[in-house]
Amino acid sequence: MSQCVPTLPPLSIGRKPSVMNKSELHENILQVLTALCRVANKAAMDAYNTATDDENVAENKYDTLGLEASYLAQGQAQRVAECEADLAVFRQLEPRLFERSSRWLSVPW
């Protein structure tokens, strides 16, 4: 992928995690989802431009480049819609703070 997409640091499984800043994690995930939407949008526009380009008009019944490009454009547009829906749902989430007495804080690591 030629686009620079931010990534989250790897999870350390099996080790006791350090103090987590949920707001920072939430913001990082939002940045990644936003970048993915941006990449999907660019791919959709590129596919649309290819599908509607004058050079891709079928010259005979076996020339299917324009048709294939239109299918790709449709799929990319659906991908953009899904990315935007994911982003909208995640934006509504608010990180919750747990009390020290919460049973989630007493999970043995």
Summary of the structure (lengths in Angstrom):
residues: 109
radius of gyration: 21.5
end to end distance: 36.9
largest distance: 72.5
contacts: 221
relative contact order: 0.15
helix: 60%
strand: 0%
